[in-house]
Amino acid sequence: MLGDAAFVARPHCGMGVTKAAGDALAITEALERHPSVEEALADYSEQRCRFGASIVQHARHLGAYMQAQLKSEEEREMAELYRTPEAVMRETAVPVKF
Ligand SMILES: Cc1cc2nc3c(=O)[nH]c(=O)nc-3n(C[C@H](O)[C@H](O)[C@H](O)COP(=O)(O)OP(=O)(O)OC[C@H]3O[C@@H](n4cnc5c(N)ncnc54)[C@H](O)[C@@H]3O)c2cc1C
């Protein structure tokens, strides 16, 4: 499974196409690198599940400032941080380190 079929993060992180293309590249490279399909899929799954999970984590991080009811002090600080267009542009549709 790859692209949206494997993992869908909330849309505001703008990573859907990047992730689908990265998944396609990763599975091609894994199939070239390993002698068996099973090993290639295990390698691919390990790499891309980590990446997918990091996107979901990033979506949660970005999503905190969109909540109608901001609950904690940390969430209120996040909301303040993302009130500027510069902050939104800096952290949206860019890959995060994982
Ligand atoms: C309104 C909207 C805006 C978006 N904006 C952005 C953005 O700005 N940036 C970004 O990165 N991502 C964006 N996305 C997300 C992005 O489009 C997806 O994450 C990306 O297209 C996923 O690629 P995919 O190849 O996994 O799936 P898809 O692009 O959905 O491709 C799946 C393909 O399978 C075909 N298909 C389905 N069922 C069958 C079947 N039974 N047999 C044969 N073919 C079948 C479909 O017709 C489709 O062509 C947006 C999505 C939407 C809906």
The ligand as an SDF file (V2000), in Angstrom:
LIG
                    3D

 53 58  0  0  0  0  0  0  0  0999 V2000
   -9.2230   18.9800   -2.8170 C   0  0  0  0  0  0  0  0  0  0  0  0
   -7.8500   18.3800   -2.5340 C   0  0  0  0  0  0  0  0  0  0  0  0
   -6.7500   19.2240   -2.4490 C   0  0  0  0  0  0  0  0  0  0  0  0
   -5.4760   18.6880   -2.2100 C   0  0  0  0  0  0  0  0  0  0  0  0
   -4.4120   19.5390   -2.1340 N   0  0  0  0  0  0  0  0  0  0  0  0
   -3.1780   19.0400   -1.9430 C   0  0  0  0  0  0  0  0  0  0  0  0
   -2.0400   19.8920   -1.9270 C   0  0  0  0  0  0  0  0  0  0  0  0
   -2.1290   21.1200   -2.0950 O   0  0  0  0  0  0  0  0  0  0  0  0
   -0.8170   19.3310   -1.7370 N   0  0  0  0  0  0  0  0  0  0  0  0
   -0.6750   17.9740   -1.5720 C   0  0  0  0  0  0  0  0  0  0  0  0
    0.4500   17.5010   -1.4190 O   0  0  0  0  0  0  0  0  0  0  0  0
   -1.7370   17.1500   -1.5750 N   0  0  0  0  0  0  0  0  0  0  0  0
   -2.9830   17.6330   -1.7660 C   0  0  0  0  0  0  0  0  0  0  0  0
   -4.0560   16.7840   -1.7870 N   0  0  0  0  0  0  0  0  0  0  0  0
   -3.8430   15.3540   -1.4950 C   0  0  0  0  0  0  0  0  0  0  0  0
   -3.2850   14.6320   -2.7250 C   0  0  0  0  0  0  0  0  0  0  0  0
   -4.1330   14.8750   -3.8660 O   0  0  0  0  0  0  0  0  0  0  0  0
   -3.2270   13.1370   -2.4130 C   0  0  0  0  0  0  0  0  0  0  0  0
   -2.5750   12.9270   -1.1850 O   0  0  0  0  0  0  0  0  0  0  0  0
   -2.4800   12.3840   -3.5180 C   0  0  0  0  0  0  0  0  0  0  0  0
   -3.1140   12.5890   -4.7780 O   0  0  0  0  0  0  0  0  0  0  0  0
   -2.4420   10.8950   -3.1960 C   0  0  0  0  0  0  0  0  0  0  0  0
   -1.9220   10.2020   -4.3050 O   0  0  0  0  0  0  0  0  0  0  0  0
   -2.3170    8.7020   -4.5140 P   0  0  0  0  0  0  0  0  0  0  0  0
   -1.5890    8.2770   -5.7590 O   0  0  0  0  0  0  0  0  0  0  0  0
   -2.1100    7.9300   -3.2600 O   0  0  0  0  0  0  0  0  0  0  0  0
   -3.9000    8.6870   -4.7550 O   0  0  0  0  0  0  0  0  0  0  0  0
   -4.7520    9.3610   -5.8970 P   0  0  0  0  0  0  0  0  0  0  0  0
   -4.0950   10.5640   -6.4790 O   0  0  0  0  0  0  0  0  0  0  0  0
   -6.1330    9.5050   -5.3170 O   0  0  0  0  0  0  0  0  0  0  0  0
   -4.7800    8.2700   -7.0510 O   0  0  0  0  0  0  0  0  0  0  0  0
   -5.5650    7.1010   -6.9500 C   0  0  0  0  0  0  0  0  0  0  0  0
   -5.9880    6.7400   -8.3680 C   0  0  0  0  0  0  0  0  0  0  0  0
   -6.5980    5.4390   -8.3540 O   0  0  0  0  0  0  0  0  0  0  0  0
   -7.7150    5.4990   -9.2020 C   0  0  0  0  0  0  0  0  0  0  0  0
   -8.6030    4.3970   -8.7820 N   0  0  0  0  0  0  0  0  0  0  0  0
   -9.4380    4.3430   -7.7300 C   0  0  0  0  0  0  0  0  0  0  0  0
  -10.0860    3.1710   -7.6870 N   0  0  0  0  0  0  0  0  0  0  0  0
   -9.6410    2.4630   -8.7390 C   0  0  0  0  0  0  0  0  0  0  0  0
   -9.9320    1.1600   -9.2350 C   0  0  0  0  0  0  0  0  0  0  0  0
  -10.7930    0.3330   -8.6320 N   0  0  0  0  0  0  0  0  0  0  0  0
   -9.2830    0.7470  -10.3410 N   0  0  0  0  0  0  0  0  0  0  0  0
   -8.3880    1.5450  -10.9800 C   0  0  0  0  0  0  0  0  0  0  0  0
   -8.0740    2.7960  -10.5510 N   0  0  0  0  0  0  0  0  0  0  0  0
   -8.6860    3.2250   -9.4430 C   0  0  0  0  0  0  0  0  0  0  0  0
   -8.3020    6.8760   -9.0100 C   0  0  0  0  0  0  0  0  0  0  0  0
   -9.1090    7.2390  -10.1040 O   0  0  0  0  0  0  0  0  0  0  0  0
   -7.0240    7.7240   -8.9450 C   0  0  0  0  0  0  0  0  0  0  0  0
   -6.5950    8.1450  -10.2150 O   0  0  0  0  0  0  0  0  0  0  0  0
   -5.3250   17.2830   -2.0330 C   0  0  0  0  0  0  0  0  0  0  0  0
   -6.4490   16.4550   -2.1320 C   0  0  0  0  0  0  0  0  0  0  0  0
   -7.6850   16.9810   -2.3830 C   0  0  0  0  0  0  0  0  0  0  0  0
   -8.8870   16.0420   -2.4940 C   0  0  0  0  0  0  0  0  0  0  0  0
  1  2  1  0
  2  3  1  0
  2 52  2  0
  3  4  2  0
  4  5  1  0
  4 50  1  0
  5  6  2  0
  6  7  1  0
  6 13  1  0
  7  8  2  0
  7  9  1  0
  9 10  1  0
 10 11  2  0
 10 12  1  0
 12 13  2  0
 13 14  1  0
 14 15  1  0
 14 50  1  0
 15 16  1  0
 16 17  1  0
 16 18  1  0
 18 19  1  0
 18 20  1  0
 20 21  1  0
 20 22  1  0
 22 23  1  0
 23 24  1  0
 24 25  2  0
 24 26  1  0
 24 27  1  0
 27 28  1  0
 28 29  2  0
 28 30  1  0
 28 31  1  0
 31 32  1  0
 32 33  1  0
 33 34  1  0
 33 48  1  0
 34 35  1  0
 35 36  1  0
 35 46  1  0
 36 37  1  0
 36 45  1  0
 37 38  2  0
 38 39  1  0
 39 40  1  0
 39 45  2  0
 40 41  1  0
 40 42  2  0
 42 43  1  0
 43 44  2  0
 44 45  1  0
 46 47  1  0
 46 48  1  0
 48 49  1  0
 50 51  2  0
 51 52  1  0
 52 53  1  0
M  END
$$$$
